[in-house]
């Protein structure tokens, strides 16, 4: 019988710990940008390298730049 009481106590403590961790992670904003983070590997790396710089390319139509 004491094992049953101990098991119930441990499960309540673990559930409370999980709820506290979930509340803490939502408060600091961990789940705010899930959509952006899922498409982050699909973004072009050149866009970040050229940010703030104006790149001009002279293309003559013959395949030469």
matplotlib code that plots the C-alpha trace (Angstrom):
import matplotlib.pyplot as plt

x = [0.0, 2.9, 4.3, 1.0, 1.1, 4.7, 3.9, 1.0, 3.2, 6.0, 3.6, 2.1, 5.5, 6.6, 3.3, 3.8, 7.4, 6.3, 3.7, 6.3, 8.8, 6.0, 5.0, 8.6, 9.3, 6.2, 7.0, 10.5, 9.1, 10.4, 7.3, 6.8, 8.7, 8.1, 6.9, 10.0, 12.4, 10.9, 11.6, 15.0, 17.0, 15.2, 16.3, 19.0, 22.4, 23.3, 20.5, 22.2, 25.7, 24.5, 22.3, 23.1, 25.2, 24.0, 25.3, 25.1, 25.7, 26.3, 24.9, 25.6, 23.4, 26.2, 26.6, 29.2, 28.8]
y = [0.0, 2.4, 1.8, 3.0, 6.2, 6.8, 6.2, 8.7, 11.3, 10.9, 11.1, 14.3, 15.8, 14.9, 16.4, 19.6, 19.8, 19.4, 22.1, 24.5, 23.8, 24.3, 27.6, 28.8, 27.9, 29.7, 32.7, 33.2, 32.8, 29.4, 28.6, 32.0, 31.4, 27.8, 28.5, 30.6, 28.1, 25.3, 27.2, 28.6, 25.9, 26.7, 30.4, 31.5, 32.1, 34.8, 37.0, 37.3, 37.9, 40.7, 42.4, 46.0, 45.9, 46.9, 44.4, 45.5, 43.0, 44.0, 41.3, 41.7, 38.9, 36.6, 34.8, 37.1, 39.2]
z = [0.0, 0.8, -2.8, -4.2, -2.2, -3.2, -6.9, -6.8, -5.0, -7.6, -10.5, -9.1, -8.6, -12.1, -13.6, -11.7, -12.8, -16.4, -16.1, -14.6, -17.4, -20.0, -18.4, -18.3, -21.9, -23.2, -21.0, -22.5, -26.0, -27.1, -29.1, -30.7, -34.0, -34.9, -38.4, -39.2, -37.7, -39.8, -43.1, -42.0, -43.8, -47.0, -47.1, -49.5, -47.8, -50.4, -49.1, -45.7, -47.2, -49.5, -46.9, -46.8, -49.9, -53.4, -56.0, -59.6, -62.4, -66.0, -68.2, -72.0, -73.2, -74.4, -71.2, -69.9, -66.8]

ax = plt.figure().add_subplot(projection="3d")
ax.plot(x, y, z, "-o")
ax.set_aspect("equal")
plt.show()
